[in-house]
């Protein structure tokens, strides 16, 4: 990044170790290909136009998977790839081969472009698009034990073979959603190989407090998705047992300062960890009008700068 970089708050040493970035979720992208999503090159161009310099690539296959082509795109636009993202089933023995294959492909691309992290997104038990049930809501003890075993195995593969650090991502309608489920997975996994992608919005959606999570797991928090959820819509979603996709469609994911967590307190808590952390802006807005993401992302980045994260 250049001397004029706005990714870090160089004006205040308290916040200087936090770096703001972006991923395709902020542009309404949930899938590698989808007719309702913006064309990938245009989305990346708008990310740069919004003032971002740090990139998580999002659904594998949305942006180029060939590392040389991906580097051409990012170099053209002054962006640095720091992470990739992958979905993979860990709690079913018959799914491991496909999960391993998927994450090796993601790792090969991202190691080649100098990324540092791979975000593991847990499979949902209700489909993103159809909202139909696809899995058991509660895992059996055997399935849970396999989840832990394969999380460690996947993290070890990514770190030992590719030099990439895996972070597990809590998610609405997944098996690591609530504070209790998050505690259970991180108490059981190996901190050398498995750490936390602290998604502030999903933690709120799951009934947790992201600031409390920072205090509880300071050593396990190495990477952040920073976003907010509307408290009232979230409450209604759980009272009526809406699928996560329905909650998003009804406006649950919002642009700060709306929603929770309160971002000044959240950013301050991250700064107090006193370590380098990428804070990737997100807002679940699939599907969205094509004119929505750019001004919305600019507003979010400027507001977070007021909270100490990056420079406006």
Secondary structure, 3 states (H helix, E strand, C coil): CCCCCCCECCCCHHHCCEEEEEEHHHHCCCCCCCCCCCCHHHHHHHHHHCCCCEEEEEEECCECCCHHHHHHHHHHHCCEEEEEEEECCCCCHHHHHHHHHHHHHHHHHHHHCCCCEEEEECCCCECCCCCCECCCCCCCHHHHHHHHHHHHHHHHHHHHHHCCEEEEECCCCCCCCCHHHHHHHHHHCCCCCCEEEEEHHHHHHCCCCHHHHHHHCCCCEEEEEECEECHHHHHHHHHCCCCHHHHHHCCCEECCCCCECCHHHHHHHHHHCCCCEEEEECCCCCCCCCCCHHHHHHHHHHHHHHCCCCCC
